[in-house]
Amino acid sequence: MSEKVLMKGNEAIAEAAIRAGCRHYFGYPITPQTELAAYMAKRMPKIGGCFLQAESEIAAINMVYGVASTGLRVMTSSSSPGVSLKQEGISYIAGADLPALIVNVQRGGPGLGGIQPSQSDYFQATKGGGHGDYHLIVLAPSSVQEMADLTAKCFELADKYRMPTMLLADGTMGQMMEPVLLPEESGVTVEKPWALTGTKMQREHNIVNSLYLKPEELEKTNFDRYEKYSIIEKNEVMYEEYMMEDAEVCVVAFGIAARVSKNAVVEARKQGIKAGLLRPITLWPFPSEAVKKAAEHCKAFVSVELSMGQMIEDIKLASECKCPVELCNRAGGMIPSPEQVLASIKNVAGGNE
Amino acid sequence: MVVFEKPHALCDVPLHYCPGCTHGIVHRLVAQAIDELGIEGDAIGVAPVGCAVMAYDYFSCDMVEAAHGRAPAVATGIKRALPDNIVFTYQGDGDLASIGMAETVHAATRNENITIIFINNAIYGMTGGQMAPTSLPGQVTQTSPYGRDVATAGFPIKVSELLAALDGPAYIQRVAVNNVKNVKQAQKAIKKAFENQIQGKGFSLIEVVSSCPTNWGMTPQQALDWVEEKMIPYYPLGVYKDKTSEEGEK
């Protein structure tokens, strides 16, 4: 039986990763994910694991690529500017079909930006990020408990589909302390016949690679990969609905924005407005069906984001513009208040009272 | 009677290298070392971006293709994951000494227990002959059409000397493959670089001064002469660092 402990979100990710059998961590210092690397630096040597502070984010993600090619569970973590640096490596990991976990504890941007929480890497995380056609599976926790649970889930999905996954958190989720029930120990359960282990002179050599000079071959790898993605879109969508049964206003928010939004929905209900919350847990695959369904009985959406409005595009696509979508946002490290969200709910609900 | 055989660690496929290119010789020397040490079954090679990008098709051990310059980081990951396997990278000068300089220096300073084979032919071959970090002063290339001007393009990087200044690395040697005597020397050096890893001595890098007749605009023989007359005087051959006989190394 696991114990409930009080932990920071960043530490919960680290402990959950270790419990998921991850014994290799590579990173480069950056705020606000610092506690994650510090936890790994303390724990890994005690359990026969590897913590290595790389010379750069670029080196760190390529060390991840190296371990991933041997089939072992491996991760790196960073925050927005650092994750931009990792994009080349992430593209190679996706192109070579390797499982790995990348954690982004987001901060405000662009450029050096700031160190306060943000969700402005949504596009980068969900649309590819690096060069070429690819996706990551992107999970967005909204509690310290989910920081732990979704870390384990990321490793499981990465192995299952042989692809990189991203845990997309933000500075608040990383720094916040909450009681958490740590996940049970787990590990790799799938066969990895493609992994580099040395041939032992028993088989043909394995090659981990993303280079295909014949365009017909490269095209085929792209089509095959997107076939896999369509299976993921069918089977792995996760979201939470709150008071959505009879909702007329659907608030869509993930991560810290969803927590703020839930308070606003409760207050709206008190004031007689039928508001509900749809919280995507997988940002890719996006819960498009759930949004589409909501569009059938809601008269408006409110997209609450810590960005200039990125997820709102997916809401508009999924709802097929059946009803208006309002953006309720703060940016640059600022967080919308429940009052601001409530005002947006009232605004879109207004007139029809 | 067979007097000369293809090493088992070299796949039986045609190599794509240009006529007169010395990559073929160095591939053979690497494969021969792997054969002689009986490590093919444990070896994992990391291919670069550059002319040797398809080395993964040429060595019969497990292979991975790295992003440009990142091979030492990829090799670090593999070696940390599988410390009992033998991990090597095979990289050119643009890959190792330009875009990948940080990865090279830091793998060396950590004394990662890996083997690096570094081909210095003073030019970017695959992309058609641009100036490399190791191009000689005055050397004409596609991107230094009036000759490398050290006032604006800086000086060539002497990788072996630079890495030897670090406390970390175990073994650094520069060799050449322009004549039989030098090839014999290179053969020994490459084998030692693998032996060092087997014995847990740490980071070994062998810089191989090589030729690129195609992009130098020379015949193979002229190119080998240019190695002797121009390259080796700038890049003297020899052992630049050897901690392998010291006690108490990792």
Contacts between the chains, C-beta under 8 A, distances in Angstrom:
chain1	res1	chain2	res2	distance
A	24	B	77	7.2
A	24	B	80	6.2
A	24	B	81	6.1
A	26	B	77	7.1
A	50	B	80	4.6
A	50	B	81	7.8
A	52	B	76	7.3
A	52	B	80	6.7
A	54	B	73	7.1
A	54	B	106	7.6
A	55	B	102	5.2
A	55	B	103	7.0
A	55	B	105	7.7
A	55	B	106	3.9
A	56	B	102	5.9
A	58	B	70	6.9
A	58	B	73	7.6
A	58	B	102	7.8
A	58	B	103	7.9
A	59	B	70	7.2
A	59	B	73	4.2
A	59	B	76	7.9
A	59	B	102	6.7
A	59	B	103	5.4
A	59	B	106	6.7
A	60	B	73	7.8
A	62	B	66	6.7
A	62	B	67	6.3
A	62	B	70	3.9
A	62	B	73	3.7
A	62	B	74	5.1
A	62	B	77	7.0
A	62	B	103	7.3
A	63	B	73	5.1
A	63	B	74	7.1
A	63	B	76	5.2
A	63	B	77	3.8
A	63	B	80	7.4
A	64	B	77	6.4
A	65	B	64	7.9
A	65	B	66	7.4
A	65	B	67	7.7
A	65	B	70	7.6
A	65	B	73	7.9
A	65	B	74	5.5
A	65	B	77	6.5
A	66	B	46	7.8
A	66	B	64	7.3
A	66	B	73	6.9
A	66	B	74	4.0
A	66	B	75	6.4
A	66	B	76	6.4
A	66	B	77	2.3
A	66	B	78	4.3
A	66	B	79	7.9
A	66	B	80	7.8
A	66	B	81	7.0
A	67	B	77	4.3
A	67	B	78	7.0
A	67	B	80	6.8
A	67	B	81	4.4
A	68	B	77	7.7
A	69	B	64	4.9
A	69	B	74	7.6
A	69	B	77	7.7
A	69	B	78	6.6
A	70	B	44	8.0
A	70	B	77	8.0
A	70	B	78	5.9
A	70	B	81	4.4
A	70	B	82	5.5
A	72	B	81	5.0
A	74	B	77	7.3
A	74	B	81	7.5
A	88	B	67	5.8
A	89	B	67	6.4
A	89	B	70	7.3
A	92	B	66	7.9
A	92	B	67	5.1
A	96	B	64	7.9
A	96	B	65	7.7
A	196	B	44	5.1
A	196	B	62	4.2
A	196	B	63	7.7
A	196	B	64	6.0
A	196	B	78	6.8
A	196	B	82	7.9
A	197	B	62	6.9
A	197	B	82	7.0
A	197	B	85	7.5
A	198	B	41	5.4
A	198	B	42	4.3
A	198	B	43	6.5
A	198	B	44	6.3
A	198	B	61	7.1
A	198	B	62	5.9
A	198	B	82	7.5
A	198	B	85	5.0
A	198	B	86	8.0
A	199	B	40	6.9
A	199	B	41	5.3
A	199	B	60	7.5
A	199	B	61	6.2
A	199	B	62	5.9
A	200	B	41	4.4
A	200	B	42	7.5
A	201	B	40	6.5
A	201	B	41	4.2
A	202	B	41	7.5
A	205	B	59	7.5
A	205	B	60	5.4
A	205	B	61	5.8
A	205	B	62	5.2
A	205	B	63	6.2
A	206	B	62	4.9
A	206	B	63	7.6
A	207	B	56	4.8
A	207	B	57	7.5
A	207	B	62	7.6
A	207	B	63	5.1
A	207	B	64	7.3
A	207	B	65	7.4
A	208	B	63	7.5
A	208	B	64	4.1
A	208	B	65	6.9
A	209	B	56	5.9
A	209	B	63	7.8
A	209	B	64	7.1
A	209	B	65	4.2
A	210	B	65	6.9
A	211	B	53	6.5
A	211	B	54	7.7
A	211	B	65	5.7
